[in-house]
Amino acid sequence: MSDTSRGAAVALSYEEGEKAPRVVAKGYGVTAESIIARAQEAGVYVHNSPALVNLLMQVDMDSQIPPQLYLAVAQLLAWLHQIEHETGQSSAK
């Protein structure tokens, strides 16, 4: 996810069996640009959501997202799953 207006990005990862997605990368400026570029190169969808990025930037690296963000992230993942199903593509590689 990214917030291009502030130059911020957060990457989430979810492994089967984990309770919640974890923050695996986050940063501002050049670091954010690198996170976004690596995601795009890997074919991972990049979602621009300034409000959600702002909240996720507060989560420690390698920590699971807090329960307060479960619904927002679940809605995003459900939407992404629907897009992947409709296009026959997967952003998870």
N, CA, C and O atoms as a GROMACS GRO file, in nm:
protein
  372
    1MET      N    1   0.083  -0.117   0.000
    1MET     CA    2   0.000   0.000   0.000
    1MET      C    3   0.087   0.123   0.000
    1MET      O    4   0.198   0.123   0.054
    2SER      N    5   0.036   0.227  -0.061
    2SER     CA    6   0.118   0.347  -0.066
    2SER      C    7   0.033   0.472  -0.044
    2SER      O    8  -0.089   0.472  -0.061
    3ASP      N    9   0.102   0.578  -0.007
    3ASP     CA   10   0.044   0.711   0.008
    3ASP      C   11   0.137   0.802  -0.070
    3ASP      O   12   0.234   0.856  -0.016
    4THR      N   13   0.108   0.819  -0.200
    4THR     CA   14   0.199   0.895  -0.285
    4THR      C   15   0.207   1.041  -0.247
    4THR      O   16   0.306   1.107  -0.279
    5SER      N   17   0.106   1.094  -0.181
    5SER     CA   18   0.110   1.235  -0.143
    5SER      C   19   0.218   1.261  -0.037
    5SER      O   20   0.274   1.371  -0.033
    6ARG      N   21   0.246   1.164   0.046
    6ARG     CA   22   0.348   1.179   0.151
    6ARG      C   23   0.472   1.097   0.121
    6ARG      O   24   0.572   1.106   0.194
    7GLY      N   25   0.468   1.017   0.016
    7GLY     CA   26   0.583   0.933  -0.015
    7GLY      C   27   0.604   0.825   0.088
    7GLY      O   28   0.716   0.803   0.132
    8ALA      N   29   0.496   0.757   0.127
    8ALA     CA   30   0.503   0.651   0.227
    8ALA      C   31   0.451   0.521   0.166
    8ALA      O   32   0.365   0.522   0.078
    9ALA      N   33   0.505   0.409   0.214
    9ALA     CA   34   0.459   0.279   0.168
    9ALA      C   35   0.473   0.177   0.279
    9ALA      O   36   0.564   0.184   0.362
   10VAL      N   37   0.381   0.081   0.279
   10VAL     CA   38   0.382  -0.029   0.375
   10VAL      C   39   0.355  -0.157   0.298
   10VAL      O   40   0.266  -0.161   0.213
   11ALA      N   41   0.432  -0.261   0.328
   11ALA     CA   42   0.409  -0.392   0.266
   11ALA      C   43   0.362  -0.488   0.374
   11ALA      O   44   0.416  -0.493   0.484
   12LEU      N   45   0.258  -0.564   0.339
   12LEU     CA   46   0.204  -0.664   0.431
   12LEU      C   47   0.228  -0.803   0.375
   12LEU      O   48   0.236  -0.823   0.254
   13SER      N   49   0.238  -0.899   0.466
   13SER     CA   50   0.251  -1.039   0.428
   13SER      C   51   0.158  -1.120   0.516
   13SER      O   52   0.143  -1.092   0.634
   14TYR      N   53   0.096  -1.222   0.456
   14TYR     CA   54   0.011  -1.310   0.534
   14TYR      C   55   0.042  -1.453   0.496
   14TYR      O   56   0.032  -1.491   0.380
   15GLU      N   57   0.080  -1.531   0.594
   15GLU     CA   58   0.110  -1.672   0.573
   15GLU      C   59  -0.003  -1.754   0.634
   15GLU      O   60  -0.056  -1.720   0.739
   16GLU      N   61  -0.038  -1.862   0.567
   16GLU     CA   62  -0.143  -1.950   0.619
   16GLU      C   63  -0.106  -1.995   0.760
   16GLU      O   64   0.008  -2.033   0.787
   17GLY      N   65  -0.202  -1.990   0.848
   17GLY     CA   66  -0.179  -2.029   0.986
   17GLY      C   67  -0.149  -1.913   1.079
   17GLY      O   68  -0.158  -1.927   1.201
   18GLU      N   69  -0.114  -1.797   1.022
   18GLU     CA   70  -0.091  -1.680   1.105
   18GLU      C   71  -0.225  -1.619   1.144
   18GLU      O   72  -0.324  -1.632   1.072
   19LYS      N   73  -0.227  -1.553   1.257
   19LYS     CA   74  -0.350  -1.490   1.305
   19LYS      C   75  -0.388  -1.369   1.221
   19LYS      O   76  -0.507  -1.344   1.198
   20ALA      N   77  -0.289  -1.294   1.176
   20ALA     CA   78  -0.316  -1.170   1.102
   20ALA      C   79  -0.197  -1.138   1.012
   20ALA      O   80  -0.087  -1.188   1.034
   21PRO      N   81  -0.220  -1.052   0.911
   21PRO     CA   82  -0.107  -1.007   0.828
   21PRO      C   83  -0.004  -0.933   0.912
   21PRO      O   84  -0.036  -0.874   1.015
   22ARG      N   85   0.121  -0.936   0.865
   22ARG     CA   86   0.230  -0.866   0.933
   22ARG      C   87   0.285  -0.758   0.843
   22ARG      O   88   0.276  -0.765   0.720
   23VAL      N   89   0.342  -0.656   0.906
   23VAL     CA   90   0.412  -0.550   0.834
   23VAL      C   91   0.553  -0.600   0.806
   23VAL      O   92   0.630  -0.626   0.899
   24VAL      N   93   0.587  -0.614   0.678
   24VAL     CA   94   0.719  -0.668   0.643
   24VAL      C   95   0.812  -0.563   0.585
   24VAL      O   96   0.932  -0.586   0.571
   25ALA      N   97   0.758  -0.447   0.550
   25ALA     CA   98   0.840  -0.336   0.501
   25ALA      C   99   0.759  -0.209   0.515
   25ALA      O  100   0.638  -0.208   0.496
   26LYS      N  101   0.828  -0.100   0.548
   26LYS     CA  102   0.762   0.030   0.554
   26LYS      C  103   0.866   0.138   0.547
   26LYS      O  104   0.981   0.119   0.588
   27GLY      N  105   0.826   0.252   0.495
   27GLY     CA  106   0.921   0.362   0.489
   27GLY      C  107   0.865   0.482   0.414
   27GLY      O  108   0.756   0.479   0.358
   28TYR      N  109   0.945   0.587   0.417
   28TYR     CA  110   0.913   0.713   0.351
   28TYR      C  111   1.016   0.742   0.243
   28TYR      O  112   1.126   0.686   0.245
   29GLY      N  113   0.981   0.830   0.150
   29GLY     CA  114   1.076   0.879   0.050
   29GLY      C  115   1.134   0.769  -0.037
   29GLY      O  116   1.060   0.690  -0.097
   30VAL      N  117   1.266   0.765  -0.044
   30VAL     CA  118   1.336   0.668  -0.128
   30VAL      C  119   1.302   0.525  -0.088
   30VAL      O  120   1.287   0.438  -0.173
   31THR      N  121   1.290   0.502   0.042
   31THR     CA  122   1.255   0.368   0.089
   31THR      C  123   1.116   0.329   0.039
   31THR      O  124   1.096   0.216  -0.005
   32ALA      N  125   1.022   0.421   0.046
   32ALA     CA  126   0.886   0.394  -0.004
   32ALA      C  127   0.888   0.366  -0.153
   32ALA      O  128   0.822   0.274  -0.200
   33GLU      N  129   0.964   0.445  -0.227
   33GLU     CA  130   0.975   0.423  -0.372
   33GLU      C  131   1.030   0.284  -0.401
   33GLU      O  132   0.984   0.217  -0.494
   34SER      N  133   1.128   0.241  -0.323
   34SER     CA  134   1.187   0.109  -0.341
   34SER      C  135   1.086  -0.002  -0.310
   34SER      O  136   1.078  -0.101  -0.383
   35ILE      N  137   1.010   0.014  -0.204
   35ILE     CA  138   0.907  -0.085  -0.168
   35ILE      C  139   0.806  -0.098  -0.281
   35ILE      O  140   0.770  -0.208  -0.321
   36ILE      N  141   0.760   0.015  -0.333
   36ILE     CA  142   0.661   0.016  -0.441
   36ILE      C  143   0.719  -0.047  -0.567
   36ILE      O  144   0.653  -0.129  -0.632
   37ALA      N  145   0.841  -0.010  -0.603
   37ALA     CA  146   0.904  -0.064  -0.723
   37ALA      C  147   0.922  -0.215  -0.713
   37ALA      O  148   0.894  -0.287  -0.809
   38ARG      N  149   0.967  -0.263  -0.598
   38ARG     CA  150   0.987  -0.408  -0.581
   38ARG      C  151   0.854  -0.482  -0.589
   38ARG      O  152   0.847  -0.591  -0.646
   39ALA      N  153   0.750  -0.424  -0.532
   39ALA     CA  154   0.618  -0.487  -0.540
   39ALA      C  155   0.571  -0.495  -0.685
   39ALA      O  156   0.524  -0.600  -0.730
   40GLN      N  157   0.584  -0.385  -0.757
   40GLN     CA  158   0.540  -0.384  -0.896
   40GLN      C  159   0.621  -0.481  -0.982
   40GLN      O  160   0.566  -0.549  -1.068
   41GLU      N  161   0.752  -0.487  -0.958
   41GLU     CA  162   0.837  -0.581  -1.032
   41GLU      C  163   0.795  -0.725  -1.007
   41GLU      O  164   0.805  -0.810  -1.095
   42ALA      N  165   0.748  -0.753  -0.886
   42ALA     CA  166   0.706  -0.888  -0.849
   42ALA      C  167   0.562  -0.916  -0.889
   42ALA      O  168   0.511  -1.027  -0.867
   43GLY      N  169   0.495  -0.817  -0.947
   43GLY     CA  170   0.357  -0.836  -0.988
   43GLY      C  171   0.258  -0.826  -0.873
   43GLY      O  172   0.145  -0.874  -0.884
   44VAL      N  173   0.300  -0.765  -0.764
   44VAL     CA  174   0.213  -0.748  -0.647
   44VAL      C  175   0.135  -0.619  -0.661
   44VAL      O  176   0.191  -0.515  -0.696
   45TYR      N  177   0.007  -0.626  -0.634
   45TYR     CA  178  -0.079  -0.508  -0.646
   45TYR      C  179  -0.039  -0.403  -0.542
   45TYR      O  180  -0.014  -0.435  -0.426
   46VAL      N  181  -0.033  -0.277  -0.584
   46VAL     CA  182  -0.003  -0.164  -0.495
   46VAL      C  183  -0.129  -0.080  -0.484
   46VAL      O  184  -0.179  -0.027  -0.584
   47HIS      N  185  -0.181  -0.069  -0.363
   47HIS     CA  186  -0.304   0.006  -0.338
   47HIS      C  187  -0.270   0.140  -0.275
   47HIS      O  188  -0.192   0.146  -0.180
   48ASN      N  189  -0.326   0.247  -0.327
   48ASN     CA  190  -0.300   0.382  -0.276
   48ASN      C  191  -0.410   0.419  -0.177
   48ASN      O  192  -0.522   0.451  -0.217
   49SER      N  193  -0.378   0.415  -0.049
   49SER     CA  194  -0.475   0.446   0.056
   49SER      C  195  -0.406   0.524   0.168
   49SER      O  196  -0.358   0.464   0.264
   50PRO      N  197  -0.400   0.657   0.156
   50PRO     CA  198  -0.328   0.738   0.255
   50PRO      C  199  -0.371   0.713   0.400
   50PRO      O  200  -0.286   0.706   0.488
   51ALA      N  201  -0.500   0.700   0.424
   51ALA     CA  202  -0.547   0.680   0.562
   51ALA      C  203  -0.499   0.547   0.618
   51ALA      O  204  -0.452   0.540   0.732
   52LEU      N  205  -0.510   0.441   0.539
   52LEU     CA  206  -0.467   0.309   0.586
   52LEU      C  207  -0.316   0.303   0.601
   52LEU      O  208  -0.265   0.245   0.698
   53VAL      N  209  -0.243   0.362   0.508
   53VAL     CA  210  -0.097   0.366   0.519
   53VAL      C  211  -0.056   0.438   0.647
   53VAL      O  212   0.034   0.392   0.718
   54ASN      N  213  -0.120   0.549   0.676
   54ASN     CA  214  -0.088   0.624   0.797
   54ASN      C  215  -0.105   0.537   0.922
   54ASN      O  216  -0.020   0.540   1.012
   55LEU      N  217  -0.212   0.460   0.927
   55LEU     CA  218  -0.234   0.371   1.041
   55LEU      C  219  -0.132   0.258   1.045
   55LEU      O  220  -0.081   0.223   1.152
   56LEU      N  221  -0.104   0.199   0.929
   56LEU     CA  222  -0.010   0.087   0.925
   56LEU      C  223   0.134   0.130   0.954
   56LEU      O  224   0.214   0.049   1.002
   57MET      N  225   0.168   0.255   0.927
   57MET     CA  226   0.303   0.304   0.957
   57MET      C  227   0.330   0.302   1.108
   57MET      O  228   0.445   0.304   1.150
   58GLN      N  229   0.225   0.298   1.187
   58GLN     CA  230   0.240   0.295   1.332
   58GLN      C  231   0.265   0.154   1.387
   58GLN      O  232   0.298   0.138   1.504
   59VAL      N  233   0.250   0.053   1.302
   59VAL     CA  234   0.272  -0.086   1.343
   59VAL      C  235   0.421  -0.118   1.330
   59VAL      O  236   0.484  -0.084   1.230
   60ASP      N  237   0.476  -0.182   1.432
   60ASP     CA  238   0.618  -0.218   1.431
   60ASP      C  239   0.647  -0.318   1.320
   60ASP      O  240   0.562  -0.399   1.282
   61MET      N  241   0.770  -0.311   1.267
   61MET     CA  242   0.815  -0.407   1.166
   61MET      C  243   0.803  -0.549   1.220
   61MET      O  244   0.827  -0.575   1.338
   62ASP      N  245   0.766  -0.640   1.132
   62ASP     CA  246   0.749  -0.782   1.162
   62ASP      C  247   0.643  -0.809   1.268
   62ASP      O  248   0.638  -0.918   1.325
   63SER      N  249   0.557  -0.710   1.294
   63SER     CA  250   0.446  -0.729   1.387
   63SER      C  251   0.317  -0.748   1.309
   63SER      O  252   0.300  -0.694   1.200
   64GLN      N  253   0.227  -0.825   1.368
   64GLN     CA  254   0.096  -0.842   1.306
   64GLN      C  255   0.016  -0.713   1.322
   64GLN      O  256   0.034  -0.637   1.417
   65ILE      N  257  -0.072  -0.692   1.225
   65ILE     CA  258  -0.156  -0.572   1.234
   65ILE      C  259  -0.248  -0.587   1.356
   65ILE      O  260  -0.283  -0.699   1.393
   66PRO      N  261  -0.286  -0.476   1.418
   66PRO     CA  262  -0.374  -0.484   1.535
   66PRO      C  263  -0.518  -0.516   1.494
   66PRO      O  264  -0.558  -0.491   1.381
   67PRO      N  265  -0.594  -0.572   1.588
   67PRO     CA  266  -0.734  -0.607   1.558
   67PRO      C  267  -0.816  -0.490   1.504
   67PRO      O  268  -0.910  -0.512   1.427
   68GLN      N  269  -0.783  -0.369   1.541
   68GLN     CA  270  -0.858  -0.252   1.494
   68GLN      C  271  -0.848  -0.236   1.342
   68GLN      O  272  -0.933  -0.171   1.281
   69LEU      N  273  -0.745  -0.294   1.280
   69LEU     CA  274  -0.727  -0.280   1.135
   69LEU      C  275  -0.770  -0.404   1.058
   69LEU      O  276  -0.764  -0.406   0.935
   70TYR      N  277  -0.815  -0.509   1.128
   70TYR     CA  278  -0.855  -0.632   1.061
   70TYR      C  279  -0.959  -0.607   0.953
   70TYR      O  280  -0.944  -0.654   0.840
   71LEU      N  281  -1.064  -0.534   0.985
   71LEU     CA  282  -1.173  -0.514   0.890
   71LEU      C  283  -1.126  -0.439   0.766
   71LEU      O  284  -1.157  -0.479   0.654
   72ALA      N  285  -1.051  -0.332   0.784
   72ALA     CA  286  -1.004  -0.253   0.670
   72ALA      C  287  -0.914  -0.337   0.579
   72ALA      O  288  -0.928  -0.333   0.457
   73VAL      N  289  -0.822  -0.412   0.638
   73VAL     CA  290  -0.731  -0.495   0.558
   73VAL      C  291  -0.808  -0.611   0.495
   73VAL      O  292  -0.781  -0.647   0.380
   74ALA      N  293  -0.901  -0.671   0.568
   74ALA     CA  294  -0.980  -0.781   0.512
   74ALA      C  295  -1.062  -0.734   0.392
   74ALA      O  296  -1.073  -0.806   0.293
   75GLN      N  297  -1.120  -0.615   0.400
   75GLN     CA  298  -1.196  -0.562   0.287
   75GLN      C  299  -1.107  -0.540   0.166
   75GLN      O  300  -1.146  -0.569   0.053
   76LEU      N  301  -0.987  -0.490   0.190
   76LEU     CA  302  -0.892  -0.469   0.081
   76LEU      C  303  -0.853  -0.603   0.018
   76LEU      O  304  -0.850  -0.615  -0.104
   77LEU      N  305  -0.824  -0.703   0.101
   77LEU     CA  306  -0.785  -0.834   0.050
   77LEU      C  307  -0.900  -0.902  -0.024
   77LEU      O  308  -0.878  -0.968  -0.125
   78ALA      N  309  -1.023  -0.886   0.025
   78ALA     CA  310  -1.139  -0.944  -0.043
   78ALA      C  311  -1.158  -0.879  -0.180
   78ALA      O  312  -1.187  -0.948  -0.278
   79TRP      N  313  -1.141  -0.747  -0.186
   79TRP     CA  314  -1.153  -0.676  -0.314
   79TRP      C  315  -1.044  -0.724  -0.410
   79TRP      O  316  -1.070  -0.747  -0.528
   80LEU      N  317  -0.922  -0.737  -0.359
   80LEU     CA  318  -0.811  -0.782  -0.442
   80LEU      C  319  -0.836  -0.924  -0.493
   80LEU      O  320  -0.810  -0.954  -0.610
   81HIS      N  321  -0.887  -1.010  -0.407
   81HIS     CA  322  -0.919  -1.148  -0.447
   81HIS      C  323  -1.022  -1.148  -0.560
   81HIS      O  324  -1.012  -1.225  -0.654
   82GLN      N  325  -1.122  -1.061  -0.549
   82GLN     CA  326  -1.224  -1.051  -0.653
   82GLN      C  327  -1.163  -1.004  -0.785
   82GLN      O  328  -1.195  -1.060  -0.890
   83ILE      N  329  -1.076  -0.905  -0.780
   83ILE     CA  330  -1.010  -0.855  -0.901
   83ILE      C  331  -0.927  -0.967  -0.965
   83ILE      O  332  -0.931  -0.987  -1.086
   84GLU      N  333  -0.852  -1.040  -0.882
   84GLU     CA  334  -0.770  -1.149  -0.933
   84GLU      C  335  -0.857  -1.256  -0.998
   84GLU      O  336  -0.822  -1.310  -1.103
   85HIS      N  337  -0.969  -1.287  -0.936
   85HIS     CA  338  -1.060  -1.388  -0.989
   85HIS      C  339  -1.115  -1.344  -1.124
   85HIS      O  340  -1.124  -1.423  -1.218
   86GLU      N  341  -1.152  -1.217  -1.134
   86GLU     CA  342  -1.210  -1.165  -1.259
   86GLU      C  343  -1.108  -1.158  -1.371
   86GLU      O  344  -1.142  -1.179  -1.488
   87THR      N  345  -0.983  -1.129  -1.338
   87THR     CA  346  -0.880  -1.115  -1.441
   87THR      C  347  -0.801  -1.242  -1.463
   87THR      O  348  -0.726  -1.254  -1.561
   88GLY      N  349  -0.816  -1.339  -1.372
   88GLY     CA  350  -0.740  -1.463  -1.384
   88GLY      C  351  -0.595  -1.447  -1.347
   88GLY      O  352  -0.512  -1.531  -1.382
   89GLN      N  353  -0.562  -1.338  -1.277
   89GLN     CA  354  -0.424  -1.312  -1.237
   89GLN      C  355  -0.413  -1.319  -1.086
   89GLN      O  356  -0.512  -1.303  -1.014
   90SER      N  357  -0.291  -1.343  -1.039
   90SER     CA  358  -0.265  -1.344  -0.896
   90SER      C  359  -0.154  -1.245  -0.866
   90SER      O  360  -0.054  -1.241  -0.936
   91SER      N  361  -0.173  -1.165  -0.760
   91SER     CA  362  -0.068  -1.071  -0.722
   91SER      C  363   0.026  -1.132  -0.620
   91SER      O  364   0.129  -1.073  -0.587
   92ALA      N  365  -0.007  -1.249  -0.570
   92ALA     CA  366   0.081  -1.314  -0.472
   92ALA      C  367   0.176  -1.406  -0.545
   92ALA      O  368   0.135  -1.499  -0.614
   93LYS      N  369   0.304  -1.378  -0.529
   93LYS     CA  370   0.404  -1.460  -0.597
   93LYS      C  371   0.505  -1.509  -0.499
   93LYS      O  372   0.599  -1.579  -0.536
   0.00000   0.00000   0.00000
